[in-house]
Amino acid sequence: MKAYVFPGQGAQFSGMGKDLYENSEVAKELFEKANEILGFRITDIMFEGTDEELKQTRVTQPAIFLHSVILAKALGDSFQPDMVAGHSLGEFSSLVANGTLSFEDALRLVYQRAMAMQKACEAEPSTMAAILGLEDEKVEEVCNNVDGIVVPANYNCPGQLVISGAVPAVEKACELATEAGAKRALVLQVGGAFHSPLMEPARAELAAAIEATVFNTPSCPVYQNVVAKAVSNPEEIKKNLVDQLTAPVRWTQTMNQMIADGATEVIEVGPGKVLQGLFKKVDRQFPVSSAQI
């Protein structure tokens, strides 16, 4: 069974999608449609922009979404997923891939989500940090022992958990994690505390946008971040998408579940190879590859 997976924030790079635009008529058309929908030429930033420009949440999220989804569309009939999943923002890409959302509707939702998250980030100084080489339970314990808001945000793979919250609480958790034996505790260069209670202000905005959007019955199940299992019911998919803003991304659990449910190969669709690397941490022999036209 083929599992297609879609990356999230952090996978962006200058020049992303340019070869697609130049080599595929389908891709070119969709990129131009995206420029129209967003009201600015995101392709100029993707193809020629600096790392700094690409790092703005309002650019990063739609840029990664577009790279992933347009690549999937450009694959044509060879794109036949049996299951899909996306890491955080990548979940929206996966929902276009399995027919739950149209390209246009998903792009609008991604942009609204990005703007709402940006606003929430500006409301309070917040950050995220990667804790490496410590068991998940230990990291959870560390977070529970810190005053202030700090929570597990991304269960990326065994021995790699990203925490998220208010700046002083995250710094304190990094100290405690190091004392508890973490190999590294690294504050990340991100806009704010994604997948934490500090994203609560963005929830109502995203929920309203999702409620106003048509969600179809998918052609194959999506393994959603919040529940780490296969979901096919459009109402459940909506709820999980909203919950994802303030709840952790259970990617370790998602990978294990996909393998348990019969995935025989994983194909990453979009910029970078981060998700392939994470699958290899779960099972070194597991067949992984990048989608290519």
Salt bridges, closest charged atoms under 4 A:
GLU32 OE1 - ARG41 NH1 3.06
ASP44 OD1 - ARG41 NE 3.48
GLU48 OE2 - LYS18 NZ 3.27
GLU52 OE1 - LYS55 NZ 3.65
GLU104 OE2 - LYS33 NZ 2.83
ASP105 OD1 - ARG108 NH1 3.51
GLU175 OE1 - LYS172 NZ 3.72
GLU200 OE2 - ARG203 NE 3.46
GLU205 OE1 - LYS119 NZ 3.24
GLU211 OE2 - LYS238 NZ 3.43
GLU235 OE2 - LYS238 NZ 3.58
ASP243 OD1 - ARG203 NH1 3.35
ASP243 OD2 - LYS239 NZ 2.57
